[in-house]
Amino acid sequence: MKFCDKCGSRMREEKTGFTCPKCGNVANAHDGIRKKKVEHSDSVYVVDSEQNEYVKVRQACPRCGNNEASHWYSGISGEHAGIRREITTEHFRCTKCSHSWTRSS
């Protein structure tokens, strides 16, 4: 799973790379993404991305009140009792005091 660097939307995986359905941004299939197979299942992948790809956004820090934070997304996909779920979490880290907080969707 990869998110668009321009608008933050979840990108669609294609044979040649990733395409953003919202803004049309195209990313190479190997730009900062590594897939690792988990030993107990062939259908589960862990996606890691470089930490220097965070986007700075205007978001007030709940601890110090600073108006700038680093922003990134993480996603969890799974199935329990036959019901498939995907959970996306927004992460923020204050650029001044390094306080981190999340917002789930």
N, CA, C and O atoms as a Tinker XYZ file with bonds, in Angstrom:
   420  protein
     1  N      0.851000   -1.162000    0.000000    73     2
     2  CA     0.000000    0.000000    0.000000    64     1     3
     3  C      0.902000    1.232000    0.000000    63     2     4     5
     4  O      1.880000    1.295000    0.745000    81     3
     5  N      0.570000    2.194000   -0.831000    73     3     6
     6  CA     1.331000    3.435000   -0.911000    64     5     7
     7  C      0.345000    4.588000   -0.986000    63     6     8     9
     8  O     -0.722000    4.477000   -1.591000    81     7
     9  N      0.719000    5.695000   -0.361000    73     7    10
    10  CA    -0.119000    6.881000   -0.379000    64     9    11
    11  C      0.544000    7.955000   -1.225000    63    10    12    13
    12  O      1.769000    8.069000   -1.255000    81    11
    13  N     -0.271000    8.734000   -1.906000    73    11    14
    14  CA     0.194000    9.767000   -2.819000    64    13    15
    15  C      0.966000   10.851000   -2.076000    63    14    16    17
    16  O      0.525000   11.326000   -1.030000    81    15
    17  N      2.119000   11.241000   -2.616000    73    15    18
    18  CA     2.934000   12.300000   -2.026000    64    17    19
    19  C      2.292000   13.672000   -2.203000    63    18    20    21
    20  O      2.563000   14.583000   -1.420000    81    19
    21  N      1.450000   13.831000   -3.215000    73    19    22
    22  CA     0.849000   15.139000   -3.497000    64    21    23
    23  C     -0.441000   15.375000   -2.722000    63    22    24    25
    24  O     -0.614000   16.439000   -2.128000    81    23
    25  N     -1.370000   14.379000   -2.718000    73    23    26
    26  CA    -2.685000   14.622000   -2.102000    64    25    27
    27  C     -2.992000   13.697000   -0.927000    63    26    28    29
    28  O     -3.988000   13.912000   -0.236000    81    27
    29  N     -2.168000   12.669000   -0.674000    73    27    30
    30  CA    -2.369000   11.792000    0.468000    64    29    31
    31  C     -3.343000   10.647000    0.240000    63    30    32    33
    32  O     -3.585000    9.866000    1.161000    81    31
    33  N     -3.910000   10.519000   -0.954000    73    31    34
    34  CA    -4.859000    9.440000   -1.245000    64    33    35
    35  C     -4.123000    8.110000   -1.395000    63    34    36    37
    36  O     -2.935000    8.073000   -1.715000    81    35
    37  N     -4.845000    7.031000   -1.160000    73    35    38
    38  CA    -4.265000    5.696000   -1.331000    64    37    39
    39  C     -4.096000    5.429000   -2.818000    63    38    40    41
    40  O     -5.035000    5.586000   -3.598000    81    39
    41  N     -2.885000    5.021000   -3.203000    73    39    42
    42  CA    -2.584000    4.804000   -4.614000    64    41    43
    43  C     -2.958000    3.387000   -5.031000    63    42    44    45
    44  O     -2.927000    2.455000   -4.227000    81    43
    45  N     -3.311000    3.246000   -6.305000    73    43    46
    46  CA    -3.668000    1.966000   -6.887000    64    45    47
    47  C     -2.404000    1.303000   -7.428000    63    46    48    49
    48  O     -1.628000    1.929000   -8.149000    81    47
    49  N     -2.202000    0.038000   -7.078000    73    47    50
    50  CA    -1.026000   -0.685000   -7.554000    64    49    51
    51  C     -1.294000   -1.241000   -8.945000    63    50    52    53
    52  O     -2.319000   -1.878000   -9.187000    81    51
    53  N     -0.358000   -0.990000   -9.856000    73    51    54
    54  CA    -0.450000   -1.494000  -11.217000    64    53    55
    55  C      0.843000   -2.224000  -11.545000    63    54    56    57
    56  O      1.759000   -2.247000  -10.724000    81    55
    57  N      0.935000   -2.818000  -12.723000    73    55    58
    58  CA     2.119000   -3.583000  -13.101000    64    57    59
    59  C      3.381000   -2.728000  -13.130000    63    58    60    61
    60  O      4.450000   -3.200000  -12.741000    81    59
    61  N      3.278000   -1.491000  -13.578000    73    59    62
    62  CA     4.453000   -0.633000  -13.724000    64    61    63
    63  C      4.738000    0.223000  -12.498000    63    62    64    65
    64  O      5.804000    0.833000  -12.416000    81    63
    65  N      3.813000    0.286000  -11.541000    73    63    66
    66  CA     4.023000    1.114000  -10.357000    64    65    67
    67  C      2.718000    1.434000   -9.662000    63    66    68    69
    68  O      1.835000    0.581000   -9.564000    81    67
    69  N      2.591000    2.659000   -9.178000    73    67    70
    70  CA     1.405000    3.093000   -8.459000    64    69    71
    71  C      0.823000    4.330000   -9.135000    63    70    72    73
    72  O      1.565000    5.184000   -9.620000    81    71
    73  N     -0.521000    4.427000   -9.167000    73    71    74
    74  CA    -1.210000    5.574000   -9.743000    64    73    75
    75  C     -2.238000    6.075000   -8.739000    63    74    76    77
    76  O     -2.978000    5.290000   -8.146000    81    75
    77  N     -2.275000    7.394000   -8.554000    73    75    78
    78  CA    -3.252000    8.007000   -7.657000    64    77    79
    79  C     -4.565000    8.211000   -8.415000    63    78    80    81
    80  O     -4.574000    8.882000   -9.446000    81    79
    81  N     -5.682000    7.642000   -7.922000    73    79    82
    82  CA    -6.949000    7.819000   -8.626000    64    81    83
    83  C     -7.505000    9.232000   -8.479000    63    82    84    85
    84  O     -8.352000    9.639000   -9.274000    81    83
    85  N     -7.051000    9.987000   -7.486000    73    83    86
    86  CA    -7.586000   11.321000   -7.237000    64    85    87
    87  C     -6.891000   12.387000   -8.094000    63    86    88    89
    88  O     -7.557000   13.173000   -8.769000    81    87
    89  N     -5.537000   12.412000   -8.065000    73    87    90
    90  CA    -4.825000   13.479000   -8.775000    64    89    91
    91  C     -4.021000   12.986000   -9.975000    63    90    92    93
    92  O     -3.493000   13.803000  -10.730000    81    91
    93  N     -3.913000   11.658000  -10.173000    73    91    94
    94  CA    -3.211000   11.123000  -11.331000    64    93    95
    95  C     -1.701000   11.005000  -11.166000    63    94    96    97
    96  O     -1.008000   10.669000  -12.126000    81    95
    97  N     -1.174000   11.275000   -9.970000    73    95    98
    98  CA     0.260000   11.155000   -9.708000    64    97    99
    99  C      0.705000    9.715000   -9.951000    63    98   100   101
   100  O     -0.013000    8.779000   -9.599000    81    99
   101  N      1.886000    9.528000  -10.550000    73    99   102
   102  CA     2.426000    8.203000  -10.839000    64   101   103
   103  C      3.722000    8.031000  -10.066000    63   102   104   105
   104  O      4.560000    8.934000  -10.049000    81   103
   105  N      3.897000    6.868000   -9.420000    73   103   106
   106  CA     5.114000    6.574000   -8.665000    64   105   107
   107  C      5.672000    5.237000   -9.130000    63   106   108   109
   108  O      4.923000    4.329000   -9.489000    81   107
   109  N      6.987000    5.128000   -9.118000    73   107   110
   110  CA     7.678000    3.911000   -9.487000    64   109   111
   111  C      7.332000    2.821000   -8.473000    63   110   112   113
   112  O      7.097000    3.119000   -7.302000    81   111
   113  N      7.300000    1.584000   -8.903000    73   111   114
   114  CA     6.940000    0.470000   -8.028000    64   113   115
   115  C      7.948000    0.271000   -6.904000    63   114   116   117
   116  O      7.604000   -0.328000   -5.884000    81   115
   117  N      9.165000    0.746000   -7.052000    73   115   118
   118  CA    10.192000    0.491000   -6.056000    64   117   119
   119  C     10.609000    1.744000   -5.291000    63   118   120   121
   120  O     11.638000    1.717000   -4.616000    81   119
   121  N      9.849000    2.843000   -5.369000    73   119   122
   122  CA    10.191000    4.080000   -4.671000    64   121   123
   123  C      9.914000    3.958000   -3.185000    63   122   124   125
   124  O      8.792000    4.206000   -2.742000    81   123
   125  N     10.923000    3.580000   -2.407000    73   123   126
   126  CA    10.804000    3.569000   -0.954000    64   125   127
   127  C      9.912000    2.487000   -0.384000    63   126   128   129
   128  O      9.505000    2.590000    0.773000    81   127
   129  N      9.588000    1.452000   -1.148000    73   127   130
   130  CA     8.697000    0.411000   -0.650000    64   129   131
   131  C      9.396000   -0.934000   -0.751000    63   130   132   133
   132  O      9.984000   -1.286000   -1.774000    81   131
   133  N      9.312000   -1.665000    0.339000    73   131   134
   134  CA     9.850000   -3.017000    0.359000    64   133   135
   135  C      8.741000   -3.934000    0.836000    63   134   136   137
   136  O      8.018000   -3.590000    1.771000    81   135
   137  N      8.592000   -5.098000    0.211000    73   135   138
   138  CA     7.620000   -6.086000    0.650000    64   137   139
   139  C      8.384000   -7.234000    1.286000    63   138   140   141
   140  O      9.408000   -7.684000    0.772000    81   139
   141  N      7.865000   -7.698000    2.413000    73   139   142
   142  CA     8.446000   -8.847000    3.082000    64   141   143
   143  C      7.340000   -9.856000    3.328000    63   142   144   145
   144  O      6.280000   -9.496000    3.840000    81   143
   145  N      7.567000  -11.105000    2.974000    73   143   146
   146  CA     6.576000  -12.138000    3.259000    64   145   147
   147  C      6.670000  -12.517000    4.731000    63   146   148   149
   148  O      7.763000  -12.663000    5.278000    81   147
   149  N      5.514000  -12.674000    5.362000    73   147   150
   150  CA     5.448000  -13.138000    6.741000    64   149   151
   151  C      5.441000  -14.649000    6.693000    63   150   152   153
   152  O      4.793000  -15.240000    5.829000    81   151
   153  N      6.152000  -15.285000    7.611000    73   151   154
   154  CA     6.367000  -16.724000    7.533000    64   153   155
   155  C      5.097000  -17.561000    7.566000    63   154   156   157
   156  O      5.027000  -18.577000    6.875000    81   155
   157  N      4.091000  -17.174000    8.342000    73   155   158
   158  CA     2.929000  -18.037000    8.513000    64   157   159
   159  C      1.874000  -17.899000    7.428000    63   158   160   161
   160  O      0.928000  -18.686000    7.406000    81   159
   161  N      1.997000  -16.935000    6.531000    73   159   162
   162  CA     0.983000  -16.761000    5.492000    64   161   163
   163  C      1.606000  -16.167000    4.241000    63   162   164   165
   164  O      2.434000  -15.261000    4.330000    81   163
   165  N      1.214000  -16.671000    3.070000    73   163   166
   166  CA     1.716000  -16.135000    1.806000    64   165   167
   167  C      0.960000  -14.887000    1.363000    63   166   168   169
   168  O      1.414000  -14.177000    0.465000    81   167
   169  N     -0.193000  -14.610000    1.984000    73   167   170
   170  CA    -1.023000  -13.500000    1.521000    64   169   171
   171  C     -0.853000  -12.230000    2.343000    63   170   172   173
   172  O     -1.515000  -11.232000    2.058000    81   171
   173  N      0.006000  -12.235000    3.348000    73   171   174
   174  CA     0.201000  -11.062000    4.196000    64   173   175
   175  C      1.554000  -10.442000    3.883000    63   174   176   177
   176  O      2.567000  -11.141000    3.841000    81   175
   177  N      1.574000   -9.131000    3.664000    73   175   178
   178  CA     2.800000   -8.409000    3.397000    64   177   179
   179  C      2.955000   -7.280000    4.404000    63   178   180   181
   180  O      1.974000   -6.658000    4.812000    81   179
   181  N      4.177000   -7.026000    4.794000    73   179   182
   182  CA     4.487000   -5.880000    5.634000    64   181   183
   183  C      5.135000   -4.858000    4.721000    63   182   184   185
   184  O      6.106000   -5.171000    4.032000    81   183
   185  N      4.613000   -3.639000    4.706000    73   183   186
   186  CA     5.133000   -2.607000    3.834000    64   185   187
   187  C      5.868000   -1.593000    4.680000    63   186   188   189
   188  O      5.288000   -0.988000    5.582000    81   187
   189  N      7.144000   -1.404000    4.391000    73   187   190
   190  CA     7.970000   -0.424000    5.088000    64   189   191
   191  C      8.264000    0.715000    4.145000    63   190   192   193
   192  O      8.448000    0.497000    2.948000    81   191
   193  N      8.311000    1.932000    4.664000    73   191   194
   194  CA     8.718000    3.061000    3.842000    64   193   195
   195  C      9.752000    3.867000    4.604000    63   194   196   197
   196  O      9.829000    3.799000    5.830000    81   195
   197  N     10.536000    4.620000    3.877000    73   195   198
   198  CA    11.573000    5.433000    4.484000    64   197   199
   199  C     10.951000    6.521000    5.340000    63   198   200   201
   200  O      9.954000    7.119000    4.936000    81   199
   201  N     11.517000    6.798000    6.525000    73   199   202
   202  CA    10.944000    7.771000    7.431000    64   201   203
   203  C     11.172000    9.204000    6.980000    63   202   204   205
   204  O     10.525000   10.110000    7.507000    81   203
   205  N     12.057000    9.446000    6.035000    73   203   206
   206  CA    12.283000   10.809000    5.577000    64   205   207
   207  C     11.255000   11.247000    4.529000    63   206   208   209
   208  O     11.399000   12.322000    3.947000    81   207
   209  N     10.223000   10.436000    4.278000    73   207   210
   210  CA     9.191000   10.779000    3.313000    64   209   211
   211  C      7.998000   11.468000    3.943000    63   210   212   213
   212  O      6.984000   11.662000    3.273000    81   211
   213  N      8.087000   11.850000    5.223000    73   211   214
   214  CA     6.956000   12.478000    5.904000    64   213   215
   215  C      6.667000   13.850000    5.319000    63   214   216   217
   216  O      7.573000   14.583000    4.922000    81   215
   217  N      5.393000   14.175000    5.277000    73   215   218
   218  CA     4.928000   15.453000    4.762000    64   217   219
   219  C      4.681000   16.372000    5.944000    63   218   220   221
   220  O      4.145000   15.940000    6.965000    81   219
   221  N      5.065000   17.634000    5.817000    73   219   222
   222  CA     4.785000   18.604000    6.875000    64   221   223
   223  C      3.418000   19.231000    6.602000    63   222   224   225
   224  O      3.134000   19.663000    5.485000    81   223
   225  N      2.570000   19.275000    7.641000    73   223   226
   226  CA     1.216000   19.819000    7.517000    64   225   227
   227  C      0.967000   20.816000    8.635000    63   226   228   229
   228  O      1.678000   20.836000    9.640000    81   227
   229  N     -0.070000   21.657000    8.442000    73   227   230
   230  CA    -0.495000   22.588000    9.491000    64   229   231
   231  C     -1.451000   21.845000   10.414000    63   230   232   233
   232  O     -2.624000   21.658000   10.091000    81   231
   233  N     -0.942000   21.430000   11.554000    73   231   234
   234  CA    -1.729000   20.694000   12.548000    64   233   235
   235  C     -1.234000   21.127000   13.919000    63   234   236   237
   236  O     -0.038000   21.048000   14.198000    81   235
   237  N     -2.138000   21.583000   14.775000    73   235   238
   238  CA    -1.753000   22.069000   16.101000    64   237   239
   239  C     -1.382000   20.913000   17.012000    63   238   240   241
   240  O     -2.120000   19.933000   17.117000    81   239
   241  N     -0.241000   21.029000   17.665000    73   239   242
   242  CA     0.227000   20.030000   18.625000    64   241   243
   243  C     -0.585000   20.163000   19.917000    63   242   244   245
   244  O     -0.697000   21.261000   20.462000    81   243
   245  N     -1.153000   19.055000   20.412000    73   243   246
   246  CA    -1.921000   19.136000   21.652000    64   245   247
   247  C     -1.066000   19.422000   22.880000    63   246   248   249
   248  O     -1.590000   19.840000   23.912000    81   247
   249  N      0.243000   19.201000   22.783000    73   247   250
   250  CA     1.111000   19.419000   23.940000    64   249   251
   251  C      1.652000   20.849000   23.995000    63   250   252   253
   252  O      1.523000   21.515000   25.022000    81   251
   253  N      2.257000   21.330000   22.901000    73   251   254
   254  CA     2.922000   22.646000   22.951000    64   253   255
   255  C      2.218000   23.723000   22.121000    63   254   256   257
   256  O      2.550000   24.901000   22.251000    81   255
   257  N      1.253000   23.351000   21.270000    73   255   258
   258  CA     0.523000   24.324000   20.476000    64   257   259
   259  C      1.195000   24.721000   19.174000    63   258   260   261
   260  O      0.660000   25.555000   18.445000    81   259
   261  N      2.350000   24.152000   18.860000    73   259   262
   262  CA     3.035000   24.426000   17.601000    64   261   263
   263  C      2.111000   24.051000   16.436000    63   262   264   265
   264  O      1.386000   23.059000   16.521000    81   263
   265  N      2.129000   24.834000   15.349000    73   263   266
   266  CA     1.211000   24.613000   14.223000    64   265   267
   267  C      1.790000   23.807000   13.073000    63   266   268   269
   268  O      1.190000   23.785000   11.999000    81   267
   269  N      2.929000   23.145000   13.246000    73   267   270
   270  CA     3.504000   22.339000   12.170000    64   269   271
   271  C      3.827000   20.949000   12.694000    63   270   272   273
   272  O      4.401000   20.793000   13.772000    81   271
   273  N      3.443000   19.930000   11.905000    73   271   274
   274  CA     3.694000   18.547000   12.303000    64   273   275
   275  C      4.028000   17.713000   11.077000    63   274   276   277
   276  O      3.592000   18.016000    9.966000    81   275
   277  N      4.807000   16.659000   11.290000    73   275   278
   278  CA     5.048000   15.671000   10.237000    64   277   279
   279  C      3.835000   14.761000   10.195000    63   278   280   281
   280  O      3.228000   14.476000   11.227000    81   279
   281  N      3.482000   14.302000    8.989000    73   279   282
   282  CA     2.241000   13.551000    8.807000    64   281   283
   283  C      2.509000   12.329000    7.945000    63   282   284   285
   284  O      3.198000   12.421000    6.929000    81   283
   285  N      1.959000   11.169000    8.350000    73   283   286
   286  CA     2.048000    9.965000    7.539000    64   285   287
   287  C      0.884000    9.050000    7.892000    63   286   288   289
   288  O      0.218000    9.241000    8.909000    81   287
   289  N      0.647000    8.060000    7.045000    73   287   290
   290  CA    -0.430000    7.103000    7.219000    64   289   291
   291  C      0.139000    5.710000    7.430000    63   290   292   293
   292  O      1.230000    5.392000    6.956000    81   291
   293  N     -0.616000    4.878000    8.149000    73   291   294
   294  CA    -0.313000    3.454000    8.214000    64   293   295
   295  C     -1.627000    2.710000    8.041000    63   294   296   297
   296  O     -2.688000    3.210000    8.413000    81   295
   297  N     -1.550000    1.530000    7.484000    73   295   298
   298  CA    -2.758000    0.756000    7.242000    64   297   299
   299  C     -2.613000   -0.666000    7.714000    63   298   300   301
   300  O     -1.537000   -1.260000    7.643000    81   299
   301  N     -3.720000   -1.207000    8.200000    73   299   302
   302  CA    -3.766000   -2.602000    8.628000    64   301   303
   303  C     -4.916000   -3.249000    7.883000    63   302   304   305
   304  O     -6.022000   -2.710000    7.826000    81   303
   305  N     -4.646000   -4.397000    7.319000    73   303   306
   306  CA    -5.669000   -5.119000    6.588000    64   305   307
   307  C     -5.722000   -6.530000    7.146000    63   306   308   309
   308  O     -4.685000   -7.157000    7.362000    81   307
   309  N     -6.925000   -7.030000    7.378000    73   307   310
   310  CA    -7.026000   -8.379000    7.921000    64   309   311
   311  C     -8.434000   -8.915000    7.842000    63   310   312   313
   312  O     -9.358000   -8.229000    7.404000    81   311
   313  N     -8.582000  -10.158000    8.276000    73   311   314
   314  CA    -9.875000  -10.815000    8.251000    64   313   315
   315  C    -10.074000  -11.524000    9.573000    63   314   316   317
   316  O     -9.176000  -12.209000   10.063000    81   315
   317  N    -11.253000  -11.358000   10.149000    73   315   318
   318  CA   -11.602000  -12.032000   11.389000    64   317   319
   319  C    -13.039000  -12.518000   11.272000    63   318   320   321
   320  O    -13.936000  -11.731000   10.967000    81   319
   321  N    -13.267000  -13.796000   11.511000    73   319   322
   322  CA   -14.594000  -14.409000   11.436000    64   321   323
   323  C    -15.245000  -14.176000   10.065000    63   322   324   325
   324  O    -16.457000  -13.985000    9.976000    81   323
   325  N    -14.443000  -14.192000    9.015000    73   323   326
   326  CA   -14.962000  -14.055000    7.664000    64   325   327
   327  C    -15.258000  -12.637000    7.228000    63   326   328   329
   328  O    -15.757000  -12.421000    6.123000    81   327
   329  N    -14.959000  -11.663000    8.079000    73   327   330
   330  CA   -15.212000  -10.259000    7.753000    64   329   331
   331  C    -13.877000   -9.574000    7.489000    63   330   332   333
   332  O    -12.997000   -9.557000    8.350000    81   331
   333  N    -13.737000   -9.014000    6.299000    73   331   334
   334  CA   -12.497000   -8.332000    5.907000    64   333   335
   335  C    -12.559000   -6.886000    6.347000    63   334   336   337
   336  O    -13.564000   -6.208000    6.132000    81   335
   337  N    -11.473000   -6.402000    6.972000    73   335   338
   338  CA   -11.418000   -5.017000    7.446000    64   337   339
   339  C    -10.103000   -4.381000    7.043000    63   338   340   341
   340  O     -9.061000   -5.037000    7.015000    81   339
   341  N    -10.163000   -3.105000    6.735000    73   339   342
   342  CA    -8.976000   -2.310000    6.493000    64   341   343
   343  C     -9.075000   -1.077000    7.371000    63   342   344   345
   344  O    -10.063000   -0.345000    7.314000    81   343
   345  N     -8.064000   -0.850000    8.173000    73   343   346
   346  CA    -8.046000    0.291000    9.078000    64   345   347
   347  C     -6.869000    1.182000    8.710000    63   346   348   349
   348  O     -5.732000    0.715000    8.641000    81   347
   349  N     -7.134000    2.452000    8.475000    73   347   350
   350  CA    -6.091000    3.414000    8.163000    64   349   351
   351  C     -5.952000    4.366000    9.344000    63   350   352   353
   352  O     -6.947000    4.874000    9.861000    81   351
   353  N     -4.727000    4.601000    9.763000    73   351   354
   354  CA    -4.452000    5.497000   10.879000    64   353   355
   355  C     -3.565000    6.634000   10.401000    63   354   356   357
   356  O     -2.567000    6.408000    9.717000    81   355
   357  N     -3.934000    7.858000   10.763000    73   355   358
   358  CA    -3.108000    9.028000   10.479000    64   357   359
   359  C     -2.185000    9.260000   11.668000    63   358   360   361
   360  O     -2.627000    9.230000   12.816000    81   359
   361  N     -0.912000    9.490000   11.395000    73   359   362
   362  CA     0.065000    9.750000   12.448000    64   361   363
   363  C      0.588000   11.170000   12.297000    63   362   364   365
   364  O      0.782000   11.656000   11.183000    81   363
   365  N      0.813000   11.825000   13.422000    73   363   366
   366  CA     1.368000   13.176000   13.444000    64   365   367
   367  C      2.512000   13.222000   14.449000    63   366   368   369
   368  O      2.456000   12.550000   15.480000    81   367
   369  N      3.557000   14.013000   14.158000    73   367   370
   370  CA     4.648000   14.258000   15.104000    64   369   371
   371  C      5.002000   15.731000   15.030000    63   370   372   373
   372  O      5.316000   16.253000   13.960000    81   371
   373  N      4.949000   16.395000   16.176000    73   371   374
   374  CA     5.248000   17.824000   16.257000    64   373   375
   375  C      6.694000   18.085000   15.851000    63   374   376   377
   376  O      7.598000   17.363000   16.274000    81   375
   377  N      6.916000   19.106000   15.038000    73   375   378
   378  CA     8.271000   19.440000   14.591000    64   377   379
   379  C      9.049000   20.189000   15.663000    63   378   380   381
   380  O     10.268000   20.324000   15.560000    81   379
   381  N      8.358000   20.681000   16.695000    73   379   382
   382  CA     9.029000   21.430000   17.753000    64   381   383
   383  C      9.370000   20.556000   18.963000    63   382   384   385
   384  O     10.526000   20.515000   19.385000    81   383
   385  N      8.364000   19.845000   19.533000    73   383   386
   386  CA     8.599000   19.082000   20.766000    64   385   387
   387  C      8.634000   17.570000   20.548000    63   386   388   389
   388  O      8.858000   16.828000   21.504000    81   387
   389  N      8.420000   17.089000   19.315000    73   387   390
   390  CA     8.438000   15.675000   18.927000    64   389   391
   391  C      7.320000   14.848000   19.554000    63   390   392   393
   392  O      7.403000   13.620000   19.558000    81   391
   393  N      6.295000   15.477000   20.074000    73   391   394
   394  CA     5.131000   14.746000   20.590000    64   393   395
   395  C      4.413000   14.075000   19.424000    63   394   396   397
   396  O      4.244000   14.689000   18.371000    81   395
   397  N      3.986000   12.808000   19.598000    73   395   398
   398  CA     3.288000   12.073000   18.542000    64   397   399
   399  C      1.853000   11.797000   18.964000    63   398   400   401
   400  O      1.571000   11.545000   20.136000    81   399
   401  N      0.937000   11.850000   17.974000    73   399   402
   402  CA    -0.458000   11.498000   18.214000    64   401   403
   403  C     -1.040000   10.914000   16.945000    63   402   404   405
   404  O     -0.489000   11.089000   15.858000    81   403
   405  N     -2.163000   10.214000   17.089000    73   403   406
   406  CA    -2.782000    9.534000   15.951000    64   405   407
   407  C     -4.251000    9.888000   15.844000    63   406   408   409
   408  O     -4.870000   10.385000   16.786000    81   407
   409  N     -4.797000    9.612000   14.645000    73   407   410
   410  CA    -6.221000    9.760000   14.385000    64   409   411
   411  C     -6.635000    8.579000   13.511000    63   410   412   413
   412  O     -6.123000    8.424000   12.402000    81   411
   413  N     -7.552000    7.749000   13.994000    73   411   414
   414  CA    -7.998000    6.564000   13.260000    64   413   415
   415  C     -9.221000    6.876000   12.426000    63   414   416   417
   416  O    -10.033000    7.732000   12.777000    81   415
   417  N     -9.340000    6.162000   11.308000    73   415   418
   418  CA   -10.531000    6.335000   10.461000    64   417   419
   419  C    -11.227000    5.029000   10.247000    63   418   420
   420  O    -12.247000    4.978000    9.560000    81   419
